[in-house]
Amino acid sequence: MASASQDSTQASAAAEGEHTPVFDYVIFGATGDLAMRKLLPALYNQFRVKHVPEGSRIIGTARSDMTCEQYREMARQALDTFLPKGTINPELIDRFLQMINYVTIDGTNPDSNWDALKAILDKYPHRVRVFYFSTAPQIFEAISENLASHHLITPNSRVVLEKPIGTDSASAKKINDGVSRFFGENQIFRIDHYLGKETVQDILAIRFANPFINAVWSGEYIQSIQITAAETVGVEGRADYYDRSGAARDMIQNHLLQILSLCAMDPPKSLTGDAVRDAKVAVLKALQPITEANVGQETVRAQYTAGGIGDHRVPGYIEELGKPSNTETYAAVRAYVNTPRWKGVPFYLRTAKRSKRKDSEVVVTFKPGLKNLFGDQVQSDYMAIRLQPDEGFALTFNIKDPSSPTFTLQHATLEGDFSTIRIPDSYERLMLDAVRGNPGLFIRRDEVEAAWDWIEPTLRAWAANKTKMETYPAGSHGPEAANKLVAQTGDKWHERLDISQG
């Protein structure tokens, strides 16, 4: 089992934090769920480990009419509720809250209270300013225009755009065009929190820092790669949003295609600047198109019906929604990357609501070994990179069974986990990378557009009912049609239990 000490992790992180300039962080939508659940806890934890320089300020803005003290109390309650165990320090929370200001602003209204925000920011006109848009994407342009018209955008300003960037190619282009009227591309940081996950970044380390893995990371030795993001929860309070979005828009177009790109890209020239993003774009543009003619062979969509999650009975999606729907809660796609490295190798992308287990992981299936020596007893080796929960990795491979009197093979598993340390939430890294002006873990405009260009024909075919809407019971791994999709190339879906137990 691999492990690392929390002290050494924080020490190296603190050294990195020395390069973070003093900043002003302005959060639009500061009373919303994302700000309370993720953004403020992330900034507090970075403050706790000394990544946030003294003198930095956090300015919350929203339409809610409240005083600064009322907002600080709201923030305190959020920290008490959402901070991980072991990170709550009342004295540090008091100090952190003193960094917070609040201004009531309607971001879409040019006559709103912008002068109050300007008075706060103009006290330090030359420091880094980050504007975080934790709002509906439809108003990104209006907020940007108001920031510009009130002279709040400086050369040291950045803007962080929370997903989704559109619901299709046209809306994504409109959002990008609108924000680009006021911010340069080098100032725009499109966030995908999956890229901030330590184990997602580990894909780069595992691939390129280990020669014995790098040497076999191609279609010559790899049979398939599966990328799964499954949840036990249903749509719950997001029913209206989710029914307009669906599993493919919510997860595949952004998170899973980003992971696929990291798995399939050729070695970048460096890990800084645009090198990684150039390599990812090359993968997205090399994806084999899925058309109306083959969408039924390469994709599966489904909705969950009533079932059980653990000991609890739960309703089906239609029951939760309260009306008929053509929106998928499960999506599986078989993708091919038409590059010399990956010609003919299937990449399976799968996402689900109301799954049997909460799993986000990458499973690499290697081609079987020498059957002329071992016959049918030789099994494929596997590598699992566990993204969440129980972050870590597992490598399952063939060894001789020591209890057998004959030369018999069995599977053994090497595992590494990060259970001895607190893994920083992905927003912790990304929020301060925006301050540092480090774009490597953010999404460039051409990545967004390439991802939409590839997935959109599938979405149109599904909307036109060119494929059947399958069903699966809540608490299962998905529809039988998805098993058949994988079986067409001699694979099967690998669940975390199979990997971790060898």
C-alpha positions in Angstrom: 0.0 0.0 0.0 1.3 3.4 -1.0 0.9 6.4 1.3 2.2 9.8 2.1 2.3 12.0 5.1 0.0 14.9 5.5 2.7 17.1 6.9 5.0 16.6 3.9 2.1 17.3 1.5 1.2 20.5 3.3 4.8 21.6 3.5 5.3 21.3 -0.2 2.0 22.9 -0.8 2.9 25.8 1.5 6.1 26.3 -0.6 3.9 26.5 -3.7 1.6 29.0 -1.8 4.5 31.4 -1.5 4.1 32.2 -5.2 0.5 33.2 -4.8 0.1 37.0 -5.0 -2.1 39.0 -2.8 -5.5 39.0 -4.5 -9.1 40.2 -4.5 -11.6 37.4 -5.2 -15.1 38.6 -6.3 -17.8 35.9 -6.3 -21.0 36.5 -8.2 -23.7 34.3 -7.0 -22.1 34.3 -3.5 -25.3 33.2 -1.7 -25.8 30.2 -3.9 -25.2 26.5 -3.1 -21.9 26.3 -5.0 -20.4 29.2 -3.1 -21.6 27.9 0.3 -20.8 24.2 -0.3 -17.6 24.5 -2.3 -16.0 27.9 -3.0 -15.9 29.4 0.5 -14.7 26.1 2.1 -12.0 25.8 -0.6 -10.7 29.3 0.1 -10.8 28.7 3.9 -8.8 25.5 3.5 -6.2 27.2 1.4 -6.0 30.0 4.0 -5.7 27.3 6.7 -2.5 25.8 5.1 -1.1 29.3 4.4 -1.7 29.4 0.6 -3.7 32.6 0.9 -1.5 35.6 1.5 -2.3 38.0 4.3 -4.2 41.0 3.0 -6.1 39.1 0.4 -9.9 39.8 0.2 -13.0 37.9 -0.7 -16.0 40.0 -1.9 -19.3 38.2 -2.2 -22.0 39.7 -4.4 -25.6 38.6 -5.1 -29.0 40.1 -5.4 -29.9 39.2 -1.8 -30.1 42.4 0.3 -28.0 41.8 3.4 -25.2 43.4 5.4 -21.6 42.3 5.4 -22.0 40.9 8.9 -25.1 38.9 7.9 -23.2 37.4 5.0 -20.3 36.5 7.2 -22.7 34.7 9.5 -24.1 32.9 6.5 -20.5 31.9 5.5 -19.8 30.7 9.1 -22.7 28.4 9.0 -21.7 27.1 5.6 -18.1 26.4 6.9 -19.5 24.6 10.0 -21.7 22.5 7.8 -19.5 21.6 4.8 -15.9 21.7 6.0 -14.3 18.2 6.3 -13.7 16.8 9.7 -10.4 17.9 11.2 -10.2 21.2 9.3 -12.5 23.3 11.5 -10.6 25.7 13.7 -12.8 28.4 15.2 -9.9 30.9 15.6 -8.9 30.4 12.0 -12.5 30.7 10.8 -12.8 34.0 12.7 -9.7 35.3 11.0 -10.9 34.0 7.6 -14.3 35.7 7.9 -12.6 39.0 8.5 -11.3 38.8 4.9 -14.9 38.7 3.6 -16.9 41.6 2.3 -20.4 41.6 0.8 -22.1 43.9 -1.8 -25.6 43.6 -2.9 -25.5 43.6 -6.7 -27.8 42.5 -9.5 -25.1 41.5 -12.0 -27.4 42.0 -15.0 -28.4 45.5 -14.0 -26.0 48.4 -15.0 -27.7 50.7 -12.5 -27.1 48.3 -9.5 -24.7 48.9 -6.7 -21.5 48.8 -8.8 -20.0 51.9 -7.2 -19.8 50.1 -3.9 -17.9 47.3 -5.4 -15.7 49.8 -7.3 -14.9 51.6 -4.0 -13.7 48.4 -2.5 -11.6 47.2 -5.4 -10.1 50.6 -6.3 -8.4 50.7 -2.9 -5.8 48.3 -4.5 -6.1 48.9 -8.2 -3.0 47.0 -9.2 -3.5 43.7 -7.4 -4.8 40.5 -9.0 -8.6 40.5 -9.3 -10.5 37.3 -9.9 -14.2 37.5 -10.9 -15.8 34.1 -10.3 -19.1 33.7 -12.1 -21.1 31.2 -10.0 -24.3 32.1 -11.8 -26.4 30.9 -14.8 -24.2 31.0 -17.9 -26.8 33.0 -19.7 -25.8 36.1 -17.7 -22.1 35.8 -18.1 -22.0 38.4 -20.9 -24.2 40.9 -18.9 -21.9 40.7 -15.9 -18.8 41.1 -18.0 -20.3 44.1 -19.7 -21.2 45.8 -16.4 -17.7 45.1 -15.1 -16.2 46.7 -18.1 -18.6 49.7 -18.2 -17.8 50.5 -14.6 -14.0 50.2 -15.3 -13.5 47.2 -13.0 -11.5 45.0 -15.4 -7.8 45.6 -15.2 -4.8 44.0 -16.9 -4.4 41.9 -13.8 -8.0 40.6 -13.8 -9.2 37.1 -14.6 -12.6 35.6 -14.9 -13.6 32.1 -13.9 -16.6 30.6 -15.7 -18.5 27.8 -14.0 -19.9 25.1 -16.2 -22.0 24.4 -18.2 -20.6 26.4 -21.0 -23.7 26.2 -23.1 -26.1 23.3 -23.9 -24.9 22.9 -27.5 -22.4 24.3 -29.9 -24.4 27.4 -30.7 -25.0 28.4 -27.1 -21.4 27.7 -26.1 -20.2 29.9 -28.9 -22.6 32.7 -27.9 -21.4 32.5 -24.2 -17.7 32.5 -25.3 -18.2 35.4 -27.7 -20.0 37.4 -25.1 -17.4 37.1 -22.4 -14.6 37.5 -25.0 -15.9 41.0 -25.8 -14.5 42.1 -22.5 -11.8 39.6 -21.4 -8.9 38.3 -23.4 -8.6 34.5 -23.8 -5.6 34.6 -21.5 -7.9 36.1 -18.8 -10.7 33.5 -19.1 -10.5 30.4 -16.9 -13.3 27.9 -17.8 -13.4 25.6 -14.8 -14.0 21.8 -14.9 -13.6 20.7 -11.3 -12.7 17.1 -12.4 -9.4 18.5 -13.6 -8.6 19.8 -10.1 -9.0 16.3 -8.6 -5.6 14.9 -7.5 -6.3 11.5 -8.9 -7.2 12.9 -12.3 -3.9 14.7 -12.4 -2.3 11.4 -11.4 -3.2 10.1 -14.8 -0.3 12.3 -16.1 2.0 11.1 -13.4 1.2 7.4 -13.8 1.5 7.7 -17.6 4.6 9.8 -18.1 6.7 9.5 -14.9 6.9 5.6 -15.0 8.8 4.2 -18.0 7.4 0.7 -17.6 3.8 2.1 -17.9 4.6 4.7 -20.6 6.2 1.9 -22.7 2.9 -0.1 -22.9 0.5 2.9 -23.0 -0.8 2.4 -26.5 -3.1 0.2 -28.6 -0.3 -2.3 -29.1 -0.7 -3.5 -25.5 -4.1 -2.0 -24.3 -7.3 -3.6 -25.2 -9.7 -1.0 -23.9 -10.1 1.9 -21.5 -13.3 2.5 -19.5 -14.1 5.8 -17.8 -17.0 5.7 -15.4 -18.7 8.3 -13.3 -21.7 6.8 -11.4 -23.7 8.1 -8.5 -26.2 6.6 -6.2 -28.2 9.8 -5.9 -31.0 10.8 -8.2 -31.8 14.2 -9.5 -33.3 15.4 -6.2 -33.4 19.3 -6.1 -31.9 19.6 -9.6 -34.8 18.0 -11.5 -35.7 21.0 -13.7 -32.0 21.6 -14.6 -31.3 17.9 -15.1 -34.3 17.3 -17.3 -33.0 20.1 -19.7 -29.5 18.7 -19.6 -29.4 14.9 -19.2 -26.5 12.6 -18.4 -24.5 13.2 -21.6 -24.5 17.0 -21.3 -24.0 16.9 -17.6 -21.1 14.5 -17.5 -19.8 13.2 -20.8 -19.4 16.5 -22.8 -17.1 17.9 -20.1 -15.8 15.7 -17.3 -15.5 12.4 -19.1 -14.1 13.8 -22.3 -11.5 15.7 -20.3 -10.4 12.4 -18.7 -10.4 10.6 -22.0 -8.1 13.4 -23.4 -5.7 12.9 -20.5 -5.7 9.1 -21.1 -5.2 9.3 -24.9 -3.1 12.4 -25.5 0.5 12.1 -26.7 3.2 13.4 -24.3 2.9 17.2 -24.0 6.0 19.4 -24.4 5.6 20.5 -20.8 3.0 20.6 -18.0 2.7 24.4 -18.0 0.8 26.9 -20.1 -0.9 25.6 -23.2 1.1 22.4 -23.8 -1.3 20.1 -22.0 -4.3 21.8 -23.5 -2.8 21.6 -27.0 -2.4 17.8 -26.5 -6.0 17.5 -25.3 -7.5 19.4 -28.2 -5.6 17.1 -30.6 -7.4 14.1 -29.0 -10.8 15.7 -29.1 -10.4 16.5 -32.8 -9.3 13.0 -33.5 -12.4 11.4 -32.1 -14.2 9.2 -34.6 -17.6 10.8 -35.4 -20.7 9.2 -34.2 -23.4 9.7 -36.8 -27.1 9.0 -37.2 -26.2 5.8 -39.1 -24.2 4.3 -36.2 -25.5 6.0 -33.1 -27.5 2.9 -32.2 -24.4 0.7 -32.3 -22.1 3.1 -30.4 -24.3 4.5 -27.7 -26.9 3.5 -25.1 -29.2 5.8 -23.2 -31.5 4.9 -20.3 -33.7 6.1 -17.5 -33.8 4.6 -14.0 -37.1 3.1 -12.7 -38.1 2.5 -9.1 -35.7 0.3 -7.2 -33.5 0.2 -4.1 -30.4 2.0 -2.9 -29.1 0.0 0.0 -32.1 -0.6 2.3 -34.1 2.3 0.9 -36.7 2.1 -1.8 -36.6 5.0 -4.3 -38.9 6.2 -7.0 -38.1 6.1 -10.7 -37.0 9.2 -12.6 -40.4 9.9 -14.2 -42.0 9.6 -10.7 -39.5 12.1 -9.3 -40.0 14.5 -12.2 -43.7 14.2 -12.2 -44.1 14.2 -15.9 -43.0 12.2 -19.0 -39.5 12.8 -20.2 -37.1 11.9 -23.0 -34.0 12.7 -20.9 -31.5 10.1 -20.1 -30.2 9.5 -16.6 -27.7 6.9 -17.9 -25.4 7.2 -20.9 -22.8 4.9 -22.3 -20.7 5.7 -25.4 -18.0 3.7 -27.2 -15.5 6.2 -28.7 -12.5 5.7 -30.9 -9.5 8.0 -31.2 -8.2 8.0 -34.7 -4.5 8.4 -34.0 -1.6 6.0 -34.6 -1.3 5.3 -30.9 -5.0 4.3 -30.4 -6.3 3.1 -33.8 -9.0 0.5 -33.1 -9.0 0.7 -29.3 -12.4 1.4 -27.7 -12.8 4.0 -25.0 -16.0 3.4 -23.1 -17.6 6.4 -21.4 -20.3 5.7 -18.8 -22.3 7.9 -16.4 -25.3 7.1 -14.3 -27.7 8.4 -11.7 -29.1 6.0 -9.1 -26.3 3.5 -9.7 -25.5 0.6 -7.3 -22.4 2.4 -6.1 -20.8 5.8 -6.2 -17.8 5.2 -8.5 -15.6 7.5 -10.6 -12.7 5.6 -12.0 -10.6 4.8 -15.1 -10.0 1.1 -15.8 -7.4 0.1 -18.3 -7.6 -3.4 -19.7 -4.4 -4.8 -21.1 -4.3 -7.4 -23.8 -3.8 -11.0 -22.6 -0.3 -12.5 -22.2 1.3 -15.4 -24.1 -1.4 -18.0 -24.5 1.0 -20.4 -26.2 2.7 -20.7 -22.8 -0.2 -20.6 -20.4 -3.3 -21.4 -22.5 -6.7 -20.0 -21.5 -5.8 -19.6 -17.9 -3.9 -16.3 -18.7 -6.1 -13.4 -17.9 -5.9 -9.7 -18.9 -4.1 -7.4 -16.6 -6.0 -4.3 -15.3 -5.1 -0.9 -13.9 -7.8 1.0 -12.0 -7.3 4.7 -11.2 -9.9 5.5 -8.6 -11.0 9.1 -8.8 -13.6 9.1 -6.0 -14.4 7.9 -3.4 -11.5 6.0 -1.9 -9.0 7.7 -4.1 -6.0 5.6 -5.2 -5.0 3.0 -7.8 -4.9 -0.8 -8.3 -2.8 -2.9 -10.6 -4.1 -6.4 -11.1 -1.7 -8.9 -12.9 -0.9 -12.6 -13.3 1.3 -14.5 -11.0 1.8 -18.2 -10.3 -0.5 -19.7 -7.7 1.8 -20.7 -4.9 -0.7 -23.2 -3.5 -1.1 -25.1 -6.8 1.1 -28.2 -7.4 1.0 -27.4 -11.2 2.0 -24.2 -13.0 -1.3 -22.4 -12.4 -1.9 -18.7 -12.7 -3.9 -16.4 -10.4 -4.5 -12.7 -10.2 -2.7 -10.5 -7.7 -3.4 -6.9 -7.0 -1.1 -4.1 -5.9 -3.0 -1.2 -4.4 -2.2 2.4 -3.4 -4.5 4.7 -1.6 -4.5 8.2 -0.1 -6.4 7.3 3.0 -3.7 8.6 5.3 -4.0 12.2 4.0 -6.7 14.7 3.4 -6.9 15.1 -0.3 -7.7 18.8 -1.1 -11.0 19.4 -2.8 -10.6 20.1 -6.5 -11.8 23.7 -6.1 -9.0 24.4 -3.7 -6.3 24.0 -6.3 -8.3 25.5 -9.2 -9.4 28.7 -7.4 -5.8 29.6 -6.6 -4.5 28.6 -10.0 -6.8 31.3 -11.4 -5.1 33.8 -9.0 -1.6 32.6 -10.1 -2.6 32.9 -13.8 -1.9 29.2 -14.3 -4.3 27.9 -17.1 -3.1 24.3 -17.4 -6.0 22.8 -15.5 -8.7 24.9 -17.1 -10.4 24.4 -20.4 -9.6 26.5 -23.4 -12.2 27.7 -25.8 -11.3 25.3 -28.6 -11.6 22.4 -26.2 -15.2 23.4 -25.4 -16.1 23.7 -29.0 -14.4 20.4 -30.0 -16.2 18.5 -27.3 -19.6 20.0 -28.4 -18.8 19.2 -32.0 -18.3 15.6 -31.2 -21.2 14.9 -28.8 -23.8 17.0 -30.5 -24.8 14.6 -33.3 -25.5 12.0 -30.6 -27.6 14.4 -28.7 -29.6 15.3 -31.8 -30.1 11.6 -32.7 -31.3 10.9 -29.1 -33.7 13.9 -29.2 -35.2 12.5 -32.4 -35.5 9.0 -30.8 -33.1 7.4 -33.3 -32.1 5.0 -30.4 -34.4 3.3 -27.9 -34.7 4.7 -24.4 -33.7 1.7 -22.2 -34.5 1.4 -18.5 -32.7 0.1 -15.5 -33.8 -0.4 -11.9 -32.4 2.2 -9.4 -29.6 0.5 -7.5 -28.3 -1.5 -10.4 -25.3 -1.0 -12.6 -27.4 0.0 -15.7 -29.3 -1.5 -18.6 -28.5 -4.8 -20.3 -28.0 -3.0 -23.5 -24.9 -1.4 -22.1 -23.4 -4.8 -21.3 -24.0 -5.8 -24.9 -22.3 -2.6 -26.2 -19.1 -3.6 -24.3 -19.4 -7.3 -25.2 -19.3 -6.5 -28.9 -15.5 -6.0 -28.6 -14.9 -8.8 -26.1 -15.0 -6.6 -23.0 -17.2 -6.3 -19.9 -17.9 -3.5 -17.5 -15.5 -3.7 -14.6 -16.8 -2.5 -11.3 -14.6 -1.3 -8.5 -15.3 -4.4 -6.4 -13.8 -6.7 -9.1 -10.6 -4.6 -9.3 -10.0 -4.2 -5.6 -10.5 -7.8 -4.8 -8.5 -9.0 -7.8 
